[in-house]
Amino acid sequence: MNPTKRIVSFLPSATEIACALGLQESLVGITHECDYPPEIKGKPVVVRNALPIEHMSQREIDAAVAERMGKGESLYQIDEELLQQLEPDLILTQDLCQVCAPSGNEVSQVLKMLPREPQVLWLTPKTLQEIDENIRQLGQATGRLTEALELIDSGRARLQNLAAMTEKVSYRPRVFCMEWLDPVYASGHWVPEMVRIAGGVDALGSEGADSARISWDDVLEWRPEVLVLMPCGFNLAQVVEQSAKLSDYPGWSELPAVRENRVYAVDANSYFARPGPRVVEGTELLAHLIHPELFSWPASVPAYHRFRHSLKEDIDYYWEGTAMVFTATYLRARGYCCESGCRHCPYGFSRPSPSTSRN
């Protein structure tokens, strides 16, 4: 086994892989976006956003990113002084997407500032198989090859089991995975592959290729029966917030997915945007959203939010005086717990003083 290395991760997905291989203690530096697993909280942050995206709309982020990239400016700030102090033996980074993390020339320039040059592992997958290969490479570089192969085999077995079940479905719904909401981007890389395994068809996505900007007319023409909102870099609550104005798009209410209440916001960060072990769970989540009659999803895991085009009285809600009370049926279909102390909450959440909550 290789001696324990001091690892700095420039990627949330790399951080997740390292921890899945039992390397939490070897991680001495992470990015501001690294939030999983919870045990990494408090580790030194080496990389931060150059843009205040927390306070920006999707369109504002898109415009700001285009402007900085047009000027040749980085989207990330690397704390070079801290990086020198950490003295990493291994840096985990990528050269796939300039928006996802420091890449290419940025990393090369930083390496020149270090007293000794560390090993650099470039993780640039575009498919599920290449994600597995990255896991193997990291395992080999850190003396955790056995653990890496076990993780890969476990994930592949779950995906193969899923694919075997969806091969038998009589109908594959038209799916659209929206990787950015304004402007509209279709998904790429591993996401269309996940849709295929999950039993859907996303003709707007590009399997194994970059995500691409498309026109809203393309979406109207495709007429998706299942619409999944997964803007890259956003968690579930953020996706729900950013989705507020989608109903303003022309023809929105006529989409089959909207009419049938099959529009979902998902936790993109956890299950789709980061090429790590949890894409397996993301594929299982897609299978539930596409074929809920065949695949379940634990109510205790708040991974998605189901938008309702219209609520039905006595099914989704009832009136108690002037207060609208959501039913457990609606709250379960919504797919996540809002932690507001809803009276019929199926997720087990309760407040110390329920009298403060209307529903």
CORNORHU-V189827 format. One record per backbone hydrogen bond with DSSP energy under -1.0 kcal/mol. NH is the residue of the N-H (numbers start at 1). CO is the residue of the C=O. If there is no record, write none. Layout:
<<NH;CO> <NH;CO>>
This chain:
<<7;26> <8;90> <9;29> <10;92> <15;11> <16;12> <17;13> <18;14> <19;15> <20;16> <21;17> <22;19> <23;18> <27;23> <28;7> <29;7> <30;44> <32;47> <34;31> <40;37> <41;38> <43;40> <46;30> <48;77> <50;75> <53;51> <55;52> <56;53> <61;57> <62;58> <63;59> <64;60> <65;61> <66;62> <67;63> <68;64> <69;65> <70;66> <71;67> <72;69> <73;68> <77;48> <79;46> <80;78> <83;79> <84;80> <85;81> <86;82> <87;83> <89;6> <90;6> <91;119> <92;8> <93;121> <101;97> <106;103> <108;104> <109;105> <110;106> <111;107> <113;110> <114;111> <119;89> <121;91> <123;93> <131;127> <132;128> <133;129> <134;130> <135;131> <136;132> <137;133> <138;134> <139;135> <140;136> <141;137> <142;138> <144;139> <148;144> <149;145> <150;146> <151;147> <152;148> <153;149> <154;150> <155;151> <156;152> <157;153> <158;154> <159;155> <160;156> <161;157> <162;158> <163;159> <164;160> <165;161> <166;162> <167;163> <168;165> <169;166> <175;201> <176;226> <178;228> <179;185> <185;180> <186;212> <187;177> <189;209> <191;188> <194;190> <195;191> <196;192> <197;193> <198;194> <199;196> <200;195> <201;173> <206;187> <208;189> <209;206> <212;186> <214;184> <220;216> <221;217> <222;218> <223;219> <225;174> <226;174> <227;262> <228;176> <229;264> <230;178> <232;179> <234;231> <239;235> <240;236> <241;237> <242;238> <243;239> <244;241> <246;243> <248;245> <249;246> <252;249> <254;251> <255;252> <257;224> <259;255> <260;256> <261;258> <262;257> <264;227> <265;305> <266;229> <267;303> <268;266> <269;234> <271;267> <272;268> <273;268> <276;274> <279;276> <280;277> <282;278> <283;279> <284;280> <285;281> <286;282> <287;283> <288;284> <289;285> <290;286> <291;287> <294;291> <295;291> <301;298> <303;301> <305;265> <306;334> <307;263> <314;317> <315;312> <316;312> <317;312> <318;325> <320;323> <323;320> <325;318> <327;316> <331;327> <332;328> <333;329> <334;330> <343;359> <345;342> <356;353> <357;354>>
